[in-house]
Amino acid sequence: MASPSSRIRCFSMLLASAALVILGNSFSCNCLQFSYPAFDAANKADLGFSPGSGIANGALQITPSTGDISHRSGRVLYAGETLKLWINSERTALTQFATEFVLSILPQNGTGGVGEGMAFVLTNNPRLPAGNSSGPWLGVTSNETDGAPANRVVAVEFDTRKSPMDDLDGNHVGLDVNSVRSVSSYPLSNVSVVLSSGSDVRVAIEYDGAVLGVTAVQEGHVYSDAWPIDLSRHLTEDISVGFAASTGEFTQLNQVKSWNFSTIGDDNKRGHGKKKLGLLLALLTLSAVAGSAFLGLYIWRRMTRQGRLAYHNLEKMINAHGPVRFKLRELRSATANFSPDRKLGRGGFGTVYLGYLRNMGMEVAVKRVSSTSAAGSSNRGEKEFVAEVNTISKLSHRHLVKLIGWCHERGELLLVYEYFPMGSLDKLLYPSSEAATSGSPVAATALSWERRFKIICGVASALEYLHHGSSQRVLHRDVKASNVMLDAACDARLGDFGLARVVQRDGATHHSTQAVAGTRGYMAYESFFTGRASLDTDVYAFGVFVMEVLSGRTPSCPVLHRGGGDGDEEEPSYRRRGANDKPMYIVDWVWRLYGEGRALRAADAALGGELDPAQADRAVRLALACCHPNPRERPSMRAAVQVLVGGAEAPEPPLQKPAFVWPPGGDAQEMELLPRVGVLFTGGQTSFCSMTSTSITGR
């Protein structure tokens, strides 16, 4: 058996030999990199223009900008050198690249319409295709060549007019392969991006050898998606990169204001001739000390093995293509290295910072997820991180907080969301609290009833989408005011999916998940007995949330109900109280008022009585129905939305709150499977048959 020293000497000789091989191949470089912050006449020599295309007003004019500009097509491609399809001569790996550009589409027909669109293209045929390539063909293909493999063109189209070519609409992005009939497309109106508005659209495209990712940002609105594609199936070795565009009966200026392009991972391949001697000396020196380096590497790998395994395991758990994967340095720069001055707040699993992404031109909220929780679980933060990325990335709804991107690097777990200057709802509901005084600048402004009802409807719509509208049924498991963000128009956005769970996969529905999770005061009674969350527990939390928004009272603080009196006060239970005063939590308190015919007395005093009685009565009845002790009696979120919009009659809850009975069917065998769990609620006296919620306290 060879000794360790002989192995090290052998390793050193192999390293020196490798140096010679590397130097021999050092002159083959597949790198391509250029940057144009703006365009002027001096750049013409670097680019290839089709007839009528040119440079004007500091931008590339892909189609003519003067004269007769209708029914025209054009291309502008980088002419300095071509992009190599393969990164090496063995053709074992495709070249990876990233490009960023700013496009501007200006309609030229006033309000008469726009057309047709433009595209970023990768092609082996730089010239415009034969035939008519204007109108719906976008300069990518033509009426004679569309669909032909000989086109050898892959394009990301930005279409501004619906054409007969199976287009979704007149404002979409799509992936084209040898045809303008997109293999995949997405309507940009869904994310409030309008290509033909005249506003700049910043586009970033990245290819990692297997997936083509596209991000477009316009005035803070973000579109992001990714498409799997093997470019070697459609293109050959030498690829021209650039832009194509067209006009039709309706016209527009198709402009590119700036353009950066670079292959990925080849920064160190430039200047090989000048660095040849330095590289040789460095490698020879390295071979001389290879023994100690090898030993140090061995020790380091042994010490970091557990961390590396954890990193790779977490990577395997992440399944998200839409959100952007940021570099750690990007988010450090965006948050001034997570400066305390940028801190927006802190939650159970991390701290949120205000950030600014220069390349996207937008403010974001960056959540720095803690790798450990207060409870001491070593992977609770990681589970929350994976749940957020995997869940939100597959959801799209106007009342859900949008996940812009994420980062998992050097032990950091970072989530990047839309930023809402108004902050979370709790900061407006409780402006006198310490959390609120450090929050939104409008925290002291009372919420009108109109805004409160709109917020309730928005959260209901979001939950209805999660339960019944998305491709995979999702339980939120932590519905509460602090997880509801407000935009400038006070529209609600439900966020914080760290506890969310997907309960429907491939058409198979699982009615619950085996983990008690949530926040004290919002959790349904049965979740403590079953140890499970379900659609019904989400509905219960929504009912508590409605009461919270209506009353302006936190579910975690008891209310002194003055029996037979006209007033109720929110006070801690240890305060001195009269003989008829009784501390009650929000669900029992509202139900008691409802039974006394004084349901509207639950309304927040800050409203000053200015509310819509019919809407408020409907909200109270719905909230009580959602908080029914028997989960089988609660409405679905779909039914709740119908009640709120007036499409269905409000429920008629019983005047006296029913007792909580578990199991609902009185199955003695099931009771035996849950020994002494009633102690959680009764203070030491086990009881499964009849317990009122006044005996139940938050965790």
C-alpha positions as CSV (number, residue, x, y, z in Angstrom):
1,M,0.0,0.0,0.0
2,A,1.4,3.4,-0.9
3,S,2.4,5.7,2.0
4,P,0.7,9.1,2.5
5,S,3.9,10.9,1.5
6,S,4.2,9.0,-1.8
7,R,0.5,9.8,-2.5
8,I,1.3,13.5,-1.9
9,R,4.3,13.4,-4.2
10,C,2.3,11.7,-6.9
11,F,-0.4,14.3,-6.5
12,S,2.2,17.1,-6.9
13,M,3.5,15.5,-10.1
14,L,0.0,15.2,-11.5
15,L,-0.7,18.8,-10.6
16,A,2.5,20.0,-12.4
17,S,1.5,17.9,-15.5
18,A,-2.0,19.4,-15.3
19,A,-0.3,22.9,-15.4
20,L,1.3,22.1,-18.8
21,V,-2.0,20.8,-20.2
22,I,-3.9,23.9,-18.9
23,L,-1.2,26.2,-20.5
24,G,-1.4,24.3,-23.7
25,N,-5.2,24.9,-23.9
26,S,-5.1,28.4,-22.4
27,F,-5.6,30.0,-25.7
28,S,-9.0,28.5,-26.4
29,C,-11.5,30.9,-24.8
30,N,-15.2,30.9,-25.3
31,C,-15.8,34.2,-23.5
32,L,-17.9,37.0,-24.8
33,Q,-18.4,40.2,-22.8
34,F,-19.5,43.8,-23.7
35,S,-21.3,46.7,-22.1
36,Y,-23.2,49.6,-23.6
37,P,-24.6,52.0,-21.0
38,A,-26.0,54.0,-24.0
39,F,-25.5,54.1,-27.7
40,D,-24.0,56.7,-30.1
41,A,-22.5,56.8,-33.6
42,A,-19.2,55.4,-32.3
43,N,-20.8,52.1,-31.5
44,K,-21.9,51.4,-35.1
45,A,-18.8,49.5,-35.9
46,D,-19.5,46.9,-33.2
47,L,-23.0,46.1,-34.4
48,G,-24.7,44.7,-37.5
49,F,-27.8,46.5,-38.7
50,S,-30.5,45.4,-41.1
51,P,-31.7,48.0,-43.6
52,G,-33.6,50.9,-41.8
53,S,-32.2,50.0,-38.3
54,G,-29.8,52.3,-36.7
55,I,-28.9,54.4,-33.7
56,A,-30.9,57.5,-32.7
57,N,-31.7,59.4,-29.5
58,G,-29.1,57.5,-27.6
59,A,-30.7,54.1,-28.3
60,L,-30.8,51.2,-30.8
61,Q,-33.7,51.7,-33.2
62,I,-34.5,48.1,-34.1
63,T,-37.0,49.2,-36.7
64,P,-36.9,52.5,-38.6
65,S,-37.7,55.5,-36.5
66,T,-38.2,58.0,-39.4
67,G,-40.1,57.9,-42.7
68,D,-42.6,55.2,-43.4
69,I,-42.3,53.0,-40.3
70,S,-45.4,50.8,-40.9
71,H,-45.0,47.1,-42.0
72,R,-41.3,47.1,-41.3
73,S,-39.0,44.6,-39.6
74,G,-35.4,44.8,-38.4
75,R,-32.5,43.3,-36.6
76,V,-29.5,44.6,-34.7
77,L,-26.9,42.0,-33.6
78,Y,-23.5,42.2,-32.0
79,A,-20.9,41.9,-34.7
80,G,-17.7,41.9,-32.7
81,E,-17.7,38.1,-32.3
82,T,-20.1,35.3,-31.9
83,L,-21.2,33.4,-28.8
84,K,-19.9,29.8,-28.7
85,L,-22.5,27.2,-28.0
86,W,-20.1,24.9,-26.1
87,I,-17.8,26.0,-23.3
88,N,-15.2,23.4,-24.2
89,S,-13.9,21.5,-27.2
90,E,-15.2,18.2,-25.9
91,R,-18.8,19.6,-26.1
92,T,-19.7,18.4,-22.6
93,A,-21.1,21.6,-21.3
94,L,-23.1,24.4,-22.8
95,T,-21.9,28.0,-22.5
96,Q,-23.7,29.9,-19.7
97,F,-24.5,33.6,-20.1
98,A,-26.3,36.6,-18.6
99,T,-27.5,39.7,-20.3
100,E,-29.3,42.9,-19.2
101,F,-31.0,45.5,-21.3
102,V,-33.5,48.3,-21.1
103,L,-36.2,48.3,-23.8
104,S,-38.6,51.2,-24.5
105,I,-41.6,50.8,-26.8
106,L,-43.2,54.1,-27.9
107,P,-46.6,53.9,-29.7
108,Q,-46.8,56.1,-32.8
109,N,-50.5,55.9,-33.5
110,G,-51.7,57.9,-30.5
111,T,-54.6,56.0,-29.0
112,G,-55.2,54.1,-32.3
113,G,-53.2,51.0,-31.2
114,V,-49.8,49.6,-31.1
115,G,-47.8,46.9,-32.9
116,E,-46.2,44.6,-33.2
117,G,-43.3,43.8,-30.8
118,M,-39.6,43.0,-30.3
119,A,-37.4,40.1,-29.2
120,F,-34.0,39.2,-27.8
121,V,-32.6,36.6,-30.2
122,L,-30.0,33.9,-30.4
123,T,-29.5,32.8,-33.9
124,N,-27.1,31.2,-36.4
125,N,-28.6,33.3,-39.2
126,P,-27.9,37.0,-38.6
127,R,-29.8,38.3,-41.6
128,L,-33.6,38.9,-41.7
129,P,-35.4,35.7,-42.9
130,A,-36.6,35.5,-46.5
131,G,-40.2,36.6,-47.1
132,N,-42.3,39.1,-45.1
133,S,-40.9,39.2,-41.5
134,S,-42.9,42.3,-40.5
135,G,-46.2,42.4,-38.5
136,P,-46.8,39.3,-36.4
137,W,-43.4,37.7,-37.4
138,L,-41.5,40.2,-35.2
139,G,-38.4,40.0,-37.4
140,V,-37.8,36.6,-35.9
141,T,-39.2,34.4,-38.7
142,S,-41.4,35.2,-41.7
143,N,-44.5,34.1,-43.5
144,E,-42.3,31.7,-45.6
145,T,-40.0,30.3,-42.9
146,D,-42.0,30.2,-39.6
147,G,-41.6,26.8,-38.0
148,A,-38.7,25.6,-40.0
149,P,-35.8,24.1,-38.0
150,A,-33.4,25.7,-40.5
151,N,-34.3,29.1,-38.9
152,R,-32.0,28.2,-36.0
153,V,-33.3,30.9,-33.8
154,V,-34.3,31.0,-30.1
155,A,-36.0,34.2,-29.0
156,V,-37.6,35.8,-25.9
157,E,-40.4,37.9,-27.4
158,F,-42.1,41.0,-26.0
159,D,-45.3,41.2,-28.0
160,T,-47.5,44.3,-28.0
161,R,-50.3,43.1,-30.3
162,K,-52.4,40.0,-30.3
163,S,-52.0,38.3,-33.7
164,P,-53.5,35.1,-35.2
165,M,-50.4,33.2,-34.2
166,D,-52.0,31.7,-31.0
167,D,-51.1,34.8,-29.0
168,L,-52.4,35.1,-25.4
169,D,-53.1,38.9,-25.7
170,G,-51.4,42.1,-26.8
171,N,-49.1,42.4,-23.8
172,H,-47.1,39.3,-23.1
173,V,-43.7,37.7,-23.0
174,G,-42.9,34.3,-24.6
175,L,-40.2,31.8,-25.5
176,D,-40.0,31.2,-29.3
177,V,-38.1,28.4,-30.9
178,N,-37.9,28.6,-34.8
179,S,-41.4,30.0,-34.7
180,V,-43.4,33.0,-33.3
181,R,-45.9,30.5,-32.0
182,S,-44.4,30.5,-28.5
183,V,-43.7,27.3,-26.7
184,S,-44.5,29.2,-23.4
185,S,-45.9,32.6,-22.7
186,Y,-47.3,34.8,-19.9
187,P,-49.6,37.8,-19.9
188,L,-47.7,40.7,-18.4
189,S,-50.9,42.5,-17.4
190,N,-51.1,40.0,-14.5
191,V,-48.2,41.8,-12.9
192,S,-49.1,45.3,-14.1
193,V,-46.3,45.5,-16.6
194,V,-47.4,47.3,-19.8
195,L,-44.8,47.0,-22.6
196,S,-46.3,49.7,-24.8
197,S,-46.8,52.3,-22.0
198,G,-43.6,54.2,-23.0
199,S,-42.0,53.5,-19.7
200,D,-38.7,51.7,-19.6
201,V,-38.6,48.0,-19.0
202,R,-35.5,46.5,-17.5
203,V,-34.9,43.0,-18.6
204,A,-32.4,40.4,-17.2
205,I,-32.0,37.0,-19.0
206,E,-29.7,34.3,-17.7
207,Y,-29.0,30.8,-19.1
208,D,-27.3,28.2,-16.9
209,G,-26.9,25.5,-19.5
210,A,-30.3,24.0,-18.8
211,V,-32.8,26.8,-17.8
212,L,-33.4,30.2,-19.4
213,G,-34.5,32.7,-16.7
214,V,-36.2,36.0,-17.5
215,T,-37.0,38.9,-15.2
216,A,-38.7,42.1,-16.3
217,V,-39.2,45.2,-14.1
218,Q,-41.2,48.3,-14.9
219,E,-41.8,51.0,-12.3
220,G,-41.5,48.5,-9.4
221,H,-43.7,45.8,-11.0
222,V,-41.8,42.6,-11.5
223,Y,-42.3,39.6,-13.8
224,S,-40.0,36.6,-13.3
225,D,-40.1,33.1,-14.9
226,A,-37.8,30.4,-16.1
227,W,-38.0,27.9,-19.0
228,P,-36.0,24.7,-19.4
229,I,-34.4,24.5,-22.8
230,D,-31.4,22.7,-24.4
231,L,-30.0,25.2,-26.8
232,S,-27.9,22.5,-28.5
233,R,-31.0,21.0,-30.0
234,H,-31.8,24.2,-31.9
235,L,-28.5,26.1,-32.5
236,T,-25.0,25.3,-33.7
237,E,-21.6,26.5,-32.5
238,D,-21.4,30.1,-33.6
239,I,-24.4,32.2,-32.3
240,S,-25.2,35.8,-33.0
241,V,-26.9,37.7,-30.2
242,G,-29.1,40.8,-30.5
243,F,-32.6,42.1,-31.1
244,A,-35.3,41.8,-33.7
245,A,-38.6,43.8,-34.0
246,S,-41.4,44.6,-36.3
247,T,-44.3,47.0,-36.9
248,G,-47.5,46.4,-38.8
249,E,-50.5,48.5,-39.7
250,F,-50.1,50.1,-36.2
251,T,-46.6,51.3,-35.4
252,Q,-44.2,51.9,-32.5
253,L,-40.6,52.7,-31.9
254,N,-38.7,49.6,-30.8
255,Q,-35.8,50.9,-28.8
256,V,-33.0,49.4,-26.7
257,K,-31.4,52.1,-24.5
258,S,-28.6,50.0,-22.9
259,W,-27.2,46.5,-23.2
260,N,-24.8,44.4,-21.2
261,F,-23.8,40.8,-22.1
262,S,-21.3,38.4,-20.6
263,T,-20.6,34.7,-20.5
264,I,-20.6,33.3,-17.0
265,G,-17.6,31.8,-15.3
266,D,-15.0,33.0,-17.8
267,D,-13.7,36.2,-16.2
268,N,-10.3,34.5,-15.5
269,K,-9.9,33.4,-19.1
270,R,-9.0,36.8,-20.5
271,G,-5.5,37.8,-21.2
272,H,-4.1,34.2,-21.3
273,G,-1.1,35.2,-23.4
274,K,0.0,37.9,-20.9
275,K,-0.6,35.7,-17.9
276,K,1.0,32.5,-19.3
277,L,4.3,32.9,-17.4
278,G,2.6,34.0,-14.2
279,L,0.2,31.0,-14.3
280,L,3.1,28.6,-14.9
281,L,5.0,29.9,-11.9
282,A,1.9,29.9,-9.7
283,L,1.1,26.3,-10.6
284,L,4.7,25.1,-10.1
285,T,4.8,26.8,-6.7
286,L,1.5,25.2,-5.8
287,S,2.8,21.8,-6.7
288,A,5.8,22.3,-4.3
289,V,3.5,22.9,-1.4
290,A,0.8,20.4,-2.5
291,G,1.5,18.1,0.4
292,S,0.6,20.6,3.1
293,A,-2.3,22.0,1.0
294,F,-3.7,18.5,0.5
295,L,-3.4,17.8,4.2
296,G,-5.1,21.1,5.1
297,L,-7.9,20.4,2.5
298,Y,-8.4,17.0,4.0
299,I,-8.7,18.3,7.5
300,W,-11.0,21.2,6.4
301,R,-13.3,18.8,4.5
302,R,-13.6,16.6,7.5
303,M,-14.5,19.6,9.8
304,T,-17.0,21.1,7.4
305,R,-18.6,17.8,6.1
306,Q,-21.7,18.2,8.3
307,G,-22.3,21.8,7.1
308,R,-21.8,20.9,3.5
309,L,-24.2,18.0,3.7
310,A,-26.8,20.2,5.3
311,Y,-26.3,22.8,2.5
312,H,-26.8,20.2,-0.2
313,N,-29.8,18.7,1.5
314,L,-31.4,22.1,1.7
315,E,-30.6,22.8,-1.9
316,K,-32.4,19.6,-2.9
317,M,-35.5,20.7,-0.9
318,I,-35.9,23.9,-2.8
319,N,-38.1,23.7,-5.9
320,A,-38.6,27.2,-7.3
321,H,-38.2,28.5,-10.8
322,G,-40.0,31.9,-10.8
323,P,-38.3,33.9,-8.1
324,V,-34.8,35.3,-8.7
325,R,-31.9,33.6,-7.0
326,F,-29.8,36.5,-5.7
327,K,-26.1,36.5,-4.8
328,L,-25.3,37.2,-1.2
329,R,-23.2,40.2,-2.2
330,E,-26.2,41.7,-4.0
331,L,-28.4,41.6,-0.9
332,R,-25.6,42.8,1.4
333,S,-25.2,45.8,-0.9
334,A,-28.9,46.4,-1.1
335,T,-29.3,46.4,2.7
336,A,-26.0,48.3,3.5
337,N,-24.7,45.0,4.9
338,F,-27.9,44.5,7.0
339,S,-27.5,47.8,8.7
340,P,-29.5,48.3,11.9
341,D,-30.7,51.5,10.4
342,R,-32.4,49.5,7.7
343,K,-34.3,47.2,10.1
344,L,-38.0,47.1,9.5
345,G,-39.0,44.6,12.1
346,R,-38.4,41.2,13.7
347,G,-40.5,38.1,13.7
348,G,-40.3,34.6,15.2
349,F,-37.9,33.4,12.6
350,G,-35.9,36.3,11.5
351,T,-35.4,40.0,10.9
352,V,-36.6,42.1,8.0
353,Y,-34.5,44.9,6.4
354,L,-35.3,47.6,3.8
355,G,-33.2,47.1,0.7
356,Y,-32.8,48.7,-2.7
357,L,-32.0,46.6,-5.8
358,R,-30.1,49.0,-8.2
359,N,-30.3,46.6,-11.2
360,M,-34.1,46.4,-10.8
361,G,-34.6,50.0,-9.6
362,M,-36.9,49.0,-6.7
363,E,-37.2,48.9,-3.0
364,V,-37.6,45.5,-1.4
365,A,-38.0,43.9,2.0
366,V,-35.2,41.4,2.8
367,K,-36.0,38.8,5.4
368,R,-32.9,37.3,7.1
369,V,-34.2,34.0,8.3
370,S,-32.6,32.7,11.6
371,S,-31.2,29.2,11.3
372,T,-32.3,28.4,14.8
373,S,-35.5,29.3,16.6
374,A,-36.2,30.4,20.1
375,A,-37.4,27.0,21.0
376,G,-34.0,25.6,20.2
377,S,-34.9,23.7,17.0
378,S,-31.8,23.6,14.9
379,N,-33.7,23.5,11.6
380,R,-36.9,25.3,12.2
381,G,-35.7,28.4,10.4
382,E,-34.6,26.3,7.4
383,K,-38.0,24.6,7.3
384,E,-39.6,28.1,7.2
385,F,-37.3,29.2,4.5
386,V,-38.0,26.2,2.3
387,A,-41.8,26.5,2.9
388,E,-41.7,30.2,1.9
389,V,-39.7,29.6,-1.3
390,N,-41.5,26.5,-2.4
391,T,-45.0,27.7,-1.5
392,I,-45.1,31.4,-2.6
393,S,-43.1,30.8,-5.8
394,K,-46.1,28.7,-7.2
395,L,-48.8,31.2,-6.2
396,S,-50.0,34.3,-8.0
397,H,-52.8,36.4,-6.5
398,R,-53.3,40.2,-6.1
399,H,-53.9,39.8,-2.4
400,L,-50.7,37.7,-1.7
401,V,-47.3,39.2,-1.0
402,K,-45.1,38.5,-3.9
403,L,-41.8,36.7,-3.4
404,I,-39.2,38.5,-5.6
405,G,-36.3,36.2,-4.9
406,W,-34.2,34.3,-2.4
407,C,-30.6,33.5,-1.5
408,H,-29.0,30.5,0.2
409,E,-25.3,31.2,0.5
410,R,-22.6,30.9,3.2
411,G,-25.1,29.9,5.8
412,E,-27.4,32.8,5.1
413,L,-31.1,32.2,4.4
414,L,-32.6,35.3,2.7
415,L,-36.0,36.0,1.3
416,V,-36.8,39.1,-0.9
417,Y,-40.3,40.4,-1.0
418,E,-42.2,43.4,-2.3
419,Y,-41.8,46.4,0.0
420,F,-44.9,48.0,1.5
421,P,-44.2,51.4,3.1
422,M,-47.6,51.3,4.9
423,G,-46.3,48.2,6.8
424,S,-48.4,45.6,8.4
425,L,-52.0,45.9,9.5
426,D,-51.4,45.5,13.2
427,K,-49.4,48.8,13.2
428,L,-52.5,50.7,12.2
429,L,-54.9,48.8,14.3
430,Y,-52.8,49.4,17.5
431,P,-51.1,52.7,16.9
432,S,-50.4,53.2,20.6
433,S,-48.3,50.0,20.9
434,E,-44.6,50.1,21.0
435,A,-44.4,48.1,17.8
436,A,-46.6,50.6,16.0
437,T,-44.8,53.7,17.2
438,S,-41.6,52.5,15.5
439,G,-43.4,51.4,12.3
440,S,-45.4,53.2,9.6
441,P,-45.4,57.0,9.6
442,V,-49.2,56.8,9.3
443,A,-49.6,54.3,12.2
444,A,-51.6,56.8,14.2
445,T,-54.2,57.3,11.4
446,A,-57.4,55.5,12.3
447,L,-58.6,53.0,9.7
448,S,-62.0,53.9,8.3
449,W,-64.7,51.2,8.1
450,E,-64.6,51.2,4.3
451,R,-60.9,50.4,4.5
452,R,-61.4,47.7,7.2
453,F,-64.1,46.0,5.2
454,K,-61.9,46.1,2.1
455,I,-59.0,44.5,4.0
456,I,-61.3,41.7,5.3
457,C,-62.5,41.0,1.8
458,G,-59.0,41.0,0.5
459,V,-57.7,38.5,3.0
460,A,-60.8,36.3,2.4
461,S,-60.1,36.4,-1.3
462,A,-56.5,35.4,-0.7
463,L,-57.5,32.4,1.5
464,E,-60.1,31.3,-0.9
465,Y,-57.4,31.2,-3.6
466,L,-55.1,29.2,-1.3
467,H,-57.8,26.7,-0.4
468,H,-59.7,26.4,-3.7
469,G,-58.1,28.4,-6.5
470,S,-54.4,27.5,-6.7
471,S,-53.1,24.4,-8.5
472,Q,-52.0,23.0,-5.1
473,R,-54.2,23.4,-2.0
474,V,-52.3,25.4,0.6
475,L,-52.9,25.9,4.3
476,H,-51.6,29.2,5.6
477,R,-51.7,28.2,9.3
478,D,-50.9,31.7,10.6
479,V,-53.6,34.2,9.6
480,K,-53.3,37.3,11.7
481,A,-53.1,41.1,11.4
482,S,-49.3,41.2,11.6
483,N,-49.1,38.9,8.6
484,V,-51.3,41.2,6.5
485,M,-49.4,44.0,4.6
486,L,-51.0,47.1,3.2
487,D,-50.2,48.8,-0.1
488,A,-50.6,52.5,-0.7
489,A,-54.3,52.0,-1.4
490,C,-54.8,50.0,1.8
491,D,-55.4,46.9,-0.2
492,A,-54.5,43.8,1.9
493,R,-51.6,41.4,1.0
494,L,-51.4,38.2,3.0
495,G,-47.9,37.1,3.6
496,D,-45.5,35.1,5.9
497,F,-45.8,31.6,4.5
498,G,-43.2,30.2,6.9
499,L,-45.8,27.9,8.5
500,A,-47.7,27.1,5.2
501,R,-48.1,23.6,4.0
502,V,-49.2,22.2,0.7
503,V,-51.9,19.6,1.3
504,Q,-52.9,18.7,-2.3
505,R,-50.5,17.0,-4.7
506,D,-51.2,15.4,-8.0
507,G,-55.0,15.6,-7.4
508,A,-54.8,13.7,-4.1
509,T,-56.1,15.8,-1.2
510,H,-54.8,15.4,2.3
511,H,-57.2,17.1,4.7
512,S,-54.7,18.1,7.3
513,T,-51.1,18.3,8.3
514,Q,-49.4,16.8,11.3
515,A,-48.0,19.8,13.1
516,V,-49.5,22.2,15.6
517,A,-48.5,25.7,14.4
518,G,-49.9,29.2,14.6
519,T,-50.3,32.1,17.0
520,R,-52.0,32.1,20.4
521,G,-55.5,33.5,20.2
522,Y,-56.0,32.5,16.5
523,M,-55.8,28.7,16.9
524,A,-58.9,26.6,16.7
525,Y,-59.7,24.4,19.7
526,E,-59.5,21.1,17.9
527,S,-55.9,21.7,16.7
528,F,-54.6,21.1,20.2
529,F,-56.4,17.8,20.4
530,T,-55.6,16.4,16.9
531,G,-52.2,18.0,16.5
532,R,-53.2,18.8,13.0
533,A,-54.0,21.9,10.9
534,S,-56.7,21.8,8.3
535,L,-58.8,24.1,6.1
536,D,-61.2,24.5,9.1
537,T,-58.4,25.8,11.3
538,D,-57.5,28.4,8.7
539,V,-61.2,29.4,8.6
540,Y,-61.2,29.7,12.4
541,A,-58.2,32.0,12.3
542,F,-59.9,34.1,9.6
543,G,-62.9,34.5,11.9
544,V,-60.7,35.8,14.7
545,F,-59.0,38.1,12.3
546,V,-62.4,39.6,11.2
547,M,-63.2,40.2,14.9
548,E,-59.8,41.8,15.4
549,V,-60.2,44.2,12.4
550,L,-63.8,45.0,13.4
551,S,-63.0,45.7,17.1
552,G,-59.5,46.9,17.0
553,R,-58.7,44.6,19.9
554,T,-55.9,42.0,20.0
555,P,-57.1,38.4,20.5
556,S,-54.4,37.8,23.1
557,C,-55.7,40.4,25.6
558,P,-59.0,39.7,27.5
559,V,-61.9,42.1,27.5
560,L,-63.9,42.9,30.7
561,H,-67.5,42.3,29.7
562,R,-69.8,44.4,31.9
563,G,-72.8,42.2,32.3
564,G,-76.0,44.2,31.5
565,G,-74.0,47.4,31.0
566,D,-73.4,49.5,28.0
567,G,-69.6,49.5,27.9
568,D,-66.8,47.0,27.6
569,E,-63.2,47.7,28.3
570,E,-60.1,45.9,27.1
571,E,-58.1,45.4,30.3
572,P,-55.7,42.7,31.7
573,S,-57.6,40.2,33.8
574,Y,-55.7,41.1,37.0
575,R,-57.3,44.6,37.1
576,R,-59.9,45.3,39.8
577,R,-63.3,44.6,38.4
578,G,-66.9,44.7,39.6
579,A,-69.1,41.8,40.6
580,N,-70.7,41.6,37.1
581,D,-67.5,42.1,35.2
582,K,-66.1,39.0,33.5
583,P,-62.8,38.7,31.6
584,M,-63.4,37.2,28.2
585,Y,-61.4,36.6,25.1
586,I,-62.4,38.1,21.8
587,V,-64.5,35.2,20.4
588,D,-66.5,34.7,23.6
589,W,-66.9,38.5,24.0
590,V,-68.3,39.1,20.5
591,W,-70.5,36.0,20.8
592,R,-71.9,37.4,24.1
593,L,-72.6,40.8,22.5
594,Y,-74.3,39.0,19.5
595,G,-76.5,37.0,21.9
596,E,-77.5,40.2,23.7
597,G,-78.5,41.8,20.4
598,R,-75.6,44.3,20.7
599,A,-73.2,42.9,18.1
600,L,-72.4,46.3,16.6
601,R,-71.1,47.4,20.0
602,A,-68.0,45.3,19.2
603,A,-67.0,47.9,16.6
604,D,-63.8,49.8,17.3
605,A,-64.4,53.0,19.3
606,A,-61.9,54.7,16.9
607,L,-64.6,54.5,14.2
608,G,-66.8,56.9,16.1
609,G,-69.9,55.0,15.0
610,E,-69.2,55.7,11.3
611,L,-69.7,52.3,9.7
612,D,-72.1,50.5,7.4
613,P,-74.4,48.6,9.8
614,A,-75.4,46.0,7.2
615,Q,-71.7,45.3,6.3
616,A,-70.7,45.2,10.0
617,D,-73.6,42.8,10.9
618,R,-72.7,40.6,8.0
619,A,-69.0,40.6,9.1
620,V,-69.9,39.7,12.7
621,R,-72.2,36.8,11.7
622,L,-69.6,35.4,9.3
623,A,-66.8,35.7,11.9
624,L,-68.9,33.8,14.5
625,A,-69.8,31.1,12.0
626,C,-66.1,30.8,11.1
627,C,-65.3,30.4,14.9
628,H,-68.0,27.8,15.5
629,P,-66.5,25.3,18.1
630,N,-67.6,22.4,15.8
631,P,-65.3,22.5,12.7
632,R,-68.0,20.8,10.7
633,E,-70.3,23.8,11.1
634,R,-67.8,26.4,9.8
635,P,-68.2,27.7,6.2
636,S,-65.6,27.2,3.5
637,M,-63.6,30.3,2.4
638,R,-65.4,30.2,-0.9
639,A,-68.7,30.5,1.0
640,A,-67.2,33.3,3.2
641,V,-66.2,35.3,0.1
642,Q,-69.7,35.0,-1.3
643,V,-71.2,36.3,2.0
644,L,-68.8,39.3,2.1
645,V,-69.6,40.4,-1.5
646,G,-73.3,40.0,-1.0
647,G,-73.7,36.9,-3.2
648,A,-75.0,34.8,-0.3
649,E,-77.0,35.4,2.8
650,A,-75.1,35.9,6.1
651,P,-75.0,32.9,8.4
652,E,-77.3,32.7,11.4
653,P,-75.1,31.6,14.3
654,P,-76.8,30.4,17.5
655,L,-77.4,33.2,20.0
656,Q,-75.6,31.3,22.7
657,K,-72.1,29.9,21.9
658,P,-72.2,26.1,21.6
659,A,-70.0,24.1,24.0
660,F,-66.8,22.6,22.5
661,V,-67.2,18.8,22.3
662,W,-64.5,16.5,21.2
663,P,-64.6,14.3,19.2
664,P,-67.5,15.9,17.4
665,G,-69.2,12.4,17.0
666,G,-68.4,11.3,20.5
667,D,-66.3,8.4,19.4
668,A,-65.0,6.8,22.7
669,Q,-62.3,4.9,20.9
670,E,-60.9,8.1,19.5
671,M,-61.0,9.7,22.9
672,E,-58.8,6.9,24.3
673,L,-56.1,7.8,21.7
674,L,-55.8,11.2,23.3
675,P,-55.2,10.6,27.0
676,R,-55.4,13.6,29.3
677,V,-55.0,16.2,26.5
678,G,-57.9,18.1,28.1
679,V,-55.5,19.2,30.9
680,L,-54.2,21.8,28.4
681,F,-57.6,23.6,28.8
682,T,-59.2,22.8,32.1
683,G,-56.3,23.4,34.5
684,G,-55.9,19.7,35.5
685,Q,-59.4,18.2,35.1
686,T,-59.6,15.9,32.2
687,S,-62.8,16.4,30.2
688,F,-63.5,15.4,26.6
689,C,-67.2,15.8,26.5
690,S,-68.1,19.4,27.2
691,M,-65.9,22.4,27.5
692,T,-66.7,26.0,26.8
693,S,-64.1,28.1,25.2
694,T,-63.8,30.3,28.3
695,S,-61.7,27.6,29.8
696,I,-59.3,27.7,26.8
697,T,-56.4,30.0,26.9
698,G,-53.7,30.8,24.3
699,R,-50.4,28.9,24.4
